[in-house]
Each structure stands twice: as C-alpha cells, then as structure tokens.
Amino acid sequence: MYEDVKGKRLLVLGGTRISCSLIEKAKEMGLIVGVTDYNTVEDSPGKQIAHEIYDVNALDVDAVADLIREKHFNGMLTGWCDMLLPYYAEICKKANIPCYGTKEQFDIFINKEKYKALCRQYGVPTVEGYPVDDIENAQIKYPVLVKPVDGSGSRGLSVCQTKEEMLRGIQAAKNASRTHAALVERYMTGREVTVNWLFVDGEYYLTSIANRHVKWNQGEDVIPLPVGYTYPASITPKYRTEIENNAKAMFKATGIKNGMMFMQCKVEDDVCMVYDIGFRLTGTLEYVNYDFACGYNPLEMLIRFAVTGKMCGLEELQKIQPETMKPSFNVSILAKPGTIALIEGVEKAKAYPEVADVVIAHVPGETITEKMRGLLAQITVRSFGSVDQKEQLYDAMRKVEGTIRVISTEGELMNLPGIEPKDIEGVVL
C-alpha cells in the first residue's frame, strides 16, 4: 500500500503535540521521520517519537535547507501553524524538494485582509468588515469582532459592544499580530460550517462541508468554541450549486496545484460566509473521518506528496463524495481551567465500533490556564467516528462524551458542557 514511500526520509518542521499525528502516520507508512525545532526533547512531543531529532530553528531557512541536503531527506512537511508556512515554502525551494504551495500563495491565505479581498473578487461570500484605518469615522453597528489580520487559534480575538471596547480590542489584536495589523468585522452568531477542500494536480475537490457546533458555555465575553462537528452538512447541495465554482475560479487564479484547505463560515440566509481560511492541515483532523467513513486520507496524500511530488491516484479521488459521505462526527471535549491529573475512558471509547480514533491534545500534568479561556487550546480530547444513519449521530456523540472524563488534580471534572440534540436537528444531510 505504501511501497512508493517506504524507506523515504521526511523532515517535519516543528514538533508540537498535534504534529505527533503527522509523525505517527508517516512512520506507519514506512518513512524515516526527523523533527527539527529549537525546543528541547522534553518540550517537543514530536521529537519524543521521531526517528531522528535536530535543534535547527524552523525559521532559519538556510540552516534547515542545509540540514535537508546533509541528511538526505526526500521531503519536508509542516502542518498546523500558519506562521511556518512561508518558511516551509522557502526552505523547500532552496532544498529543491516538493512543496504543495508557494510563498506567494501562503502569504495570501494567512492574511485575512488579502484572502477576504480575493474572496470578494471571485464571488465567495465573506463576513463584512469595517476599515480599521478610518475606524473613527466608520458607521459601526455593534457588536463587532476584532482580530489580528494574521492570527490563528482564536488568539487576539475579542467581542466588542462599544467603541471603547473596540479600540482596546484593536490594540490587543495588533499586539497579537506579527504584522501589527487588525481587522474589525460584524459579529455574527448562529450556525457555522467548515468547507473542506483537497487540491490535486490543479484540480479542486470539495471533500466535505461540516457543521461546526459551538457553545457559549463560558460567558458572553468569551469567543464560543466548538464542541463537535457533524458531516455532511445539509447546506452542501446549495453550496455546490451557488458557490463551489466561484471558489474553484479563485483557486485557479492564485495558481494552487496541490494541498488542502479549510474555510470556516458563518451561515446567514442559507449562505456560507467565510470568516477564516487555512491552506494547511487543520486541528479538526478531519482526515480521520474521511479515512474511516470514505476510505481515503488527505494526510497520507500530503506525506506522499512531500517525498514524491505526487498526491494520489484516480482510485482515491473517486472516493470523494461530499453529499453521500456516511454520517460522521468529531467530538471536541473542552476543559475548564485547571491542571489535568488523568483522562479516563480513552481506551473504552476507542473500542466503540462507531469510533475511528481518540486523540489527546493535553496530557496529564498539563494545565488549562485562565488565559486559554476562549482559545482553541481548551480542546483537550478529540474523538472521531461515523454511524449508519444520521439519527444515530447524537447518541454516538453523547456516548463518547460520557465516556471520556478529564479529571483535575483537585479531583474535579474539567469537561465543559457539550453537544445537545437541538445542535444537530435539521443541519445534517
């Protein structure tokens, strides 16, 4: 199955905990995996499971390119950090190895101002915003959402009800921005979806639209976080009719050839309005669902591309069926602030026939801090699976939620409230 990549050498740029899923998959495929970052082994979970470890700073383009040549790596990949993507492209170019995107493409899709302008140009609806450079004179309807122009992980976001709050939020967003720039958008509540794409040799495939179920379970002053995802979203046929071709025209205009992308959207009047984009692997690890329910795996494709320059064959592409995908789920367990003593029920949940995998984001001994409230870093455990009928989704998700328990050093249950029946009603195709 993996004969074309077995024995090849892959360098992973950055050894964060979420990168472990990439490292483990590459090892499963028979690759020899190295990890480089400036962290110690103790502070780099990826280094702890890699075959080879290096201390070269991921931002040192020349040094990483030299490492690739000296150690004869066939390819390199990075996953979940927007900031690393332009460096990844530059390193690949210098080392003459495959890269699924260009620096110019990454510069667009990690910058909210740039990709929102591109979306507007090609008729891909986006959440409207206000001009920050003339914010004093803008006719603003509150509340608004203020965020860094190049941020991710919900860092630097704030919901503002007044002009004073907005001005403070702009400064906070600028402080969280690498380019010291902020965006102000209309704050929208209600339904959310994530539109997922796969790119292969200049062809663009809509892999799924997932309902993103968020909860205001920590107060109105905190950005709502996802407690789960369900597939396929009922809005999928409408999106395919009205927006899909516009998005494909946008991808073509930017010269995208390979890789994957997610578009997080608010839904208003049955229109998906983009508010965030990532031209990269996603923290939702939706490829676990695709592998389990559909029989293809975009993570495997990216690994293969990194060391061979080829994503996949026609057989895998024929399995992409966004409207007929088995009803699938992702349960995201949020933990309230505290230090984790143990996580119960993981192996029991993995044994359920409807569960594909359970991935732990924070291990015992780690602390969910007060500063992490309202950040995606509060997601402590993710579980993935599928069922035969959409009517079975809620019961399956609740069973997983009830099985996995995050316990603090104080003996308290850290799980925040999760999915409810009303979240799923009428939104699954």
C-alpha positions in Angstrom: 0.0 0.0 0.0 2.9 2.4 0.8 5.6 0.8 -1.3 6.2 4.1 -3.2 7.2 5.9 0.0 8.5 3.1 2.3 12.1 3.9 3.4 12.0 7.5 2.2 13.1 10.3 4.6 10.7 13.0 5.8 11.6 16.0 7.9 8.8 17.5 10.0 9.1 21.2 10.7 8.0 21.7 14.3 7.4 19.1 17.0 4.2 20.3 18.7 1.8 17.7 20.1 -0.6 18.0 17.2 2.3 17.2 14.9 2.5 13.8 16.5 -0.4 12.6 14.4 1.6 13.5 11.2 4.7 11.8 12.6 2.9 8.7 13.6 1.1 8.4 10.2 4.4 8.9 8.4 6.0 6.1 10.5 3.0 3.9 9.8 3.6 4.4 6.1 7.2 3.2 6.5 9.0 6.6 6.3 12.0 7.5 8.4 10.9 10.7 10.2 13.1 13.5 11.6 11.8 16.5 13.5 13.5 19.9 13.9 12.7 22.8 16.1 14.5 24.9 18.8 12.8 23.1 21.7 14.3 20.6 24.0 13.1 17.0 23.7 11.1 17.5 26.9 9.3 20.4 25.4 8.8 18.9 21.9 6.4 16.0 21.9 7.2 15.3 18.2 10.9 14.8 19.0 10.0 12.2 21.6 8.5 9.9 18.9 10.6 10.7 15.9 13.4 8.5 14.5 15.8 11.5 14.3 15.8 14.8 16.1 17.5 18.1 15.3 17.7 21.5 17.0 17.7 23.7 13.9 15.3 26.6 14.3 12.4 26.2 11.8 12.7 29.9 10.9 16.3 29.6 9.8 15.7 28.9 6.1 19.3 28.4 5.1 20.1 26.2 8.0 17.1 23.9 7.5 17.8 23.6 3.8 21.4 22.6 4.6 20.1 20.0 7.1 17.8 18.5 4.4 20.7 18.2 2.0 23.2 16.9 4.5 20.9 14.3 5.9 19.4 13.4 2.6 15.8 14.0 3.4 13.5 13.4 0.4 10.9 15.9 1.6 9.6 18.1 4.4 6.2 19.0 5.8 4.7 21.2 8.3 1.1 21.2 9.5 -0.9 23.4 11.7 0.9 26.7 12.2 0.2 29.4 9.7 3.3 31.3 10.6 5.6 28.4 9.5 4.0 28.1 6.0 6.0 30.8 4.1 9.2 29.5 5.7 8.3 26.0 4.6 7.9 27.2 1.1 11.2 29.0 1.1 13.1 26.0 2.6 11.6 23.6 0.0 12.6 25.9 -2.8 16.2 26.2 -1.5 16.5 22.5 -0.9 14.8 21.6 -4.2 12.1 19.4 -2.7 8.3 19.3 -3.3 6.2 22.0 -1.7 2.4 21.9 -2.1 2.1 25.7 -2.1 4.3 28.8 -2.9 5.3 31.5 -0.6 3.1 33.9 -2.5 0.1 31.7 -2.1 0.7 31.2 1.7 1.2 35.0 2.1 -2.3 35.4 0.7 -4.1 32.7 2.7 -2.5 33.5 6.1 -3.5 37.2 5.8 -7.2 37.8 6.4 -7.3 41.1 4.6 -5.8 39.6 1.5 -7.9 36.5 1.3 -11.1 38.3 2.1 -10.4 40.7 -0.8 -9.7 37.8 -3.0 -13.0 36.1 -2.0 -15.0 39.3 -2.8 -13.3 39.5 -6.2 -14.4 36.0 -7.1 -17.9 35.9 -5.5 -17.1 33.8 -2.5 -19.2 35.4 0.3 -17.3 36.7 3.3 -18.3 38.3 6.6 -18.3 42.1 6.0 -15.8 44.3 7.9 -15.1 47.9 8.8 -12.0 50.0 7.7 -9.5 50.0 10.6 -7.5 52.8 9.2 -10.6 55.0 9.3 -12.4 53.4 12.3 -13.2 56.7 14.0 -15.4 57.7 11.1 -16.9 54.3 10.3 -20.6 53.8 10.7 -20.4 50.8 13.0 -23.2 48.6 14.3 -22.2 46.8 17.4 -21.3 44.2 18.5 -18.2 43.7 16.4 -15.4 41.0 16.3 -11.9 42.3 16.4 -9.0 40.0 15.5 -5.4 40.0 14.2 -5.1 40.1 10.4 -2.7 37.1 10.5 -3.7 35.2 13.7 -4.9 31.7 14.4 -6.1 29.6 17.2 -8.5 32.3 18.4 -5.6 34.3 19.9 -6.1 38.1 20.0 -9.9 37.9 19.3 -12.4 40.0 21.2 -16.1 40.7 21.0 -16.8 44.4 21.5 -20.1 46.0 22.4 -18.9 49.7 22.4 -16.4 52.0 20.7 -14.2 52.0 23.7 -14.1 48.2 23.9 -13.4 48.1 20.1 -10.4 50.5 20.4 -8.9 48.3 23.2 -9.6 45.2 21.1 -7.9 46.7 18.1 -4.7 47.3 20.1 -4.9 43.8 21.6 -5.3 42.3 18.1 -2.3 44.3 16.8 -0.2 43.1 19.7 -1.1 39.5 18.8 -0.3 40.1 15.1 3.1 39.5 13.5 2.5 42.5 11.2 0.8 44.6 13.9 -2.5 44.8 12.0 -6.1 44.2 13.0 -9.5 43.5 11.4 -12.9 44.6 12.6 -15.9 42.6 11.4 -19.6 42.3 12.0 -20.0 39.9 14.9 -22.3 37.1 13.8 -23.8 34.4 16.0 -25.7 31.3 14.9 -24.9 28.4 12.7 -21.3 27.7 11.5 -19.9 25.3 8.9 -16.4 24.4 7.7 -15.9 23.9 4.0 -13.0 21.5 3.3 -11.1 21.2 0.0 -8.5 18.9 -1.5 -6.2 20.0 -4.4 -4.6 17.5 -6.7 -2.6 18.5 -9.8 -4.6 21.7 -10.4 -8.0 20.0 -9.9 -10.1 21.1 -6.9 -12.3 18.7 -4.9 -14.8 19.7 -2.3 -14.3 16.9 0.3 -17.0 17.9 2.8 -18.9 20.6 4.5 -19.1 20.0 8.2 -21.4 21.6 10.8 -19.3 23.3 13.4 -21.2 23.2 16.7 -20.1 26.0 19.0 -21.1 26.8 22.6 -21.2 30.0 24.6 -20.6 27.9 27.8 -18.0 30.2 29.4 -19.8 33.6 29.3 -20.7 36.1 26.6 -17.3 37.8 26.9 -15.6 34.6 25.6 -15.5 33.5 22.0 -17.6 30.4 21.6 -15.6 27.2 20.9 -16.5 24.1 19.0 -17.8 21.1 21.0 -18.3 19.0 17.9 -18.6 18.6 14.1 -21.1 16.6 12.1 -21.0 15.6 8.4 -22.3 16.1 5.8 -24.0 19.4 6.4 -27.5 19.9 4.9 -26.3 23.1 3.2 -23.9 21.1 1.0 -26.1 20.9 -2.2 -26.8 24.7 -2.1 -23.2 25.5 -1.7 -22.2 23.3 -4.6 -24.8 24.9 -6.8 -24.1 28.6 -5.9 -20.5 29.0 -4.6 -18.4 25.9 -5.4 -17.4 27.1 -9.0 -16.6 30.6 -7.7 -14.2 29.1 -5.1 -12.6 27.0 -7.8 -12.1 30.0 -10.0 -10.4 31.7 -7.1 -8.0 28.8 -6.5 -7.2 28.7 -10.2 -6.4 32.4 -10.2 -3.9 32.0 -7.4 -2.3 29.1 -9.1 -3.0 26.4 -6.5 -2.0 23.0 -7.6 -1.9 20.7 -4.6 -2.6 20.6 -0.9 -5.7 21.1 1.2 -7.7 24.0 2.6 -10.5 24.7 5.1 -12.9 27.6 5.1 -14.7 28.4 8.3 -18.0 30.1 7.6 -21.0 31.7 9.3 -24.3 30.8 7.7 -26.8 33.6 7.1 -29.9 33.2 4.9 -28.5 29.8 3.9 -25.3 31.5 2.5 -21.9 30.3 3.7 -19.9 33.5 4.6 -16.1 32.9 5.0 -14.5 34.3 8.2 -11.3 32.2 8.3 -9.2 30.2 5.9 -6.3 27.8 6.3 -4.2 26.5 3.4 -2.9 23.6 5.6 -3.8 20.7 7.8 -6.5 21.5 10.3 -6.8 21.0 14.0 -10.1 19.2 13.5 -8.1 16.3 11.9 -11.0 15.6 9.5 -8.8 13.2 7.5 -9.5 10.7 10.3 -13.2 10.8 9.4 -12.5 10.5 5.7 -10.3 7.5 6.3 -12.9 5.8 8.5 -16.0 6.6 6.5 -14.8 7.0 2.9 -11.5 5.1 2.6 -9.2 7.9 1.6 -6.8 10.0 3.7 -5.6 13.5 2.8 -2.8 13.4 5.5 -1.4 10.3 3.7 -1.6 12.3 0.4 0.3 15.2 1.8 3.0 13.0 3.2 3.3 11.2 -0.1 3.5 14.5 -2.0 6.2 15.7 0.3 8.6 12.8 -0.6 7.4 12.0 -4.2 5.7 15.1 -5.6 2.5 13.2 -6.2 -0.6 13.4 -4.0 -2.6 10.3 -5.1 -4.1 8.3 -7.9 -7.6 8.3 -9.5 -8.8 5.5 -7.3 -8.6 7.6 -4.2 -10.1 10.7 -5.9 -13.2 8.6 -6.9 -13.9 8.1 -3.2 -14.5 11.8 -2.6 -18.3 12.1 -2.3 -19.2 15.0 -0.1 -23.0 14.6 -0.3 -23.1 10.8 0.2 -20.4 10.6 2.9 -21.5 8.4 5.8 -22.9 10.5 8.7 -19.8 11.3 10.7 -18.8 13.2 13.8 -16.0 14.8 15.7 -16.5 15.3 19.5 -14.3 18.1 20.9 -14.1 18.0 24.7 -13.3 21.4 26.1 -11.7 21.5 29.6 -12.2 24.4 32.1 -9.1 25.9 33.7 -7.2 23.5 36.0 -4.3 21.0 36.0 -5.1 17.7 34.4 -4.5 14.7 36.7 -5.9 12.0 34.5 -8.1 11.4 31.4 -10.5 8.5 31.9 -12.2 6.3 29.3 -10.0 6.9 26.2 -9.4 3.2 25.5 -13.0 2.3 26.2 -14.2 5.0 23.7 -11.7 3.7 21.1 -13.3 0.3 21.4 -16.7 1.5 20.4 -17.5 0.3 16.8 -18.6 3.7 15.7 -15.3 5.4 16.9 -12.4 5.7 14.5 -9.9 7.2 16.9 -9.4 9.4 20.0 -6.7 12.0 20.0 -5.4 13.7 23.2 -4.3 17.3 22.9 -3.3 17.8 26.5 -1.8 15.1 28.7 -2.0 14.7 32.5 0.3 17.2 34.2 -0.6 20.0 31.7 -2.6 23.0 32.8 -5.5 24.7 31.1 -4.9 28.3 32.2 -7.3 31.2 32.6 -5.5 32.8 29.6 -6.6 29.9 27.5 -10.3 30.5 28.1 -11.9 31.2 24.7 -8.9 29.7 22.8 -8.9 26.5 20.8 -6.2 25.4 23.2 -9.0 24.5 25.6 -9.9 21.5 23.4 -8.3 18.6 25.4 -9.6 15.5 23.6 -10.9 14.9 20.1 -12.9 11.8 19.1 -13.8 10.8 15.6 -16.3 8.3 14.1 -19.3 7.6 11.9 -22.7 5.9 12.0 -25.0 4.3 9.5 -27.9 6.8 9.9 -27.9 10.5 10.8 -30.4 9.8 13.5 -27.7 7.9 15.4 -25.3 10.8 15.5 -26.4 12.4 18.7 -26.4 9.2 20.7 -23.0 8.2 19.4 -21.5 11.6 20.3 -23.1 11.7 23.7 -21.8 8.2 24.4 -18.3 9.3 23.7 -18.7 12.5 25.8 -20.0 10.5 28.7 -17.1 8.0 28.5 -14.1 10.4 28.4 -13.6 12.3 31.6 -10.9 14.9 32.2 -10.1 15.0 36.0 -8.2 17.8 37.7 -5.6 17.4 40.4 -8.3 18.7 42.7 -10.5 15.7 41.8 -13.0 17.8 39.8 -14.5 17.0 36.4 -13.0 19.5 33.9 -15.3 18.7 31.0 -17.4 21.7 29.8 -20.9 21.1 28.5 -21.0 19.5 25.0 -23.4 18.7 22.2 -27.2 19.0 22.6 -30.0 17.5 20.4 -31.0 20.9 19.1 -27.5 21.4 17.7 -27.9 18.6 15.2 -31.6 18.9 14.3 -32.1 19.8 10.7 -28.5 20.5 9.8 -27.2 17.1 8.7 -27.9 16.0 5.1 
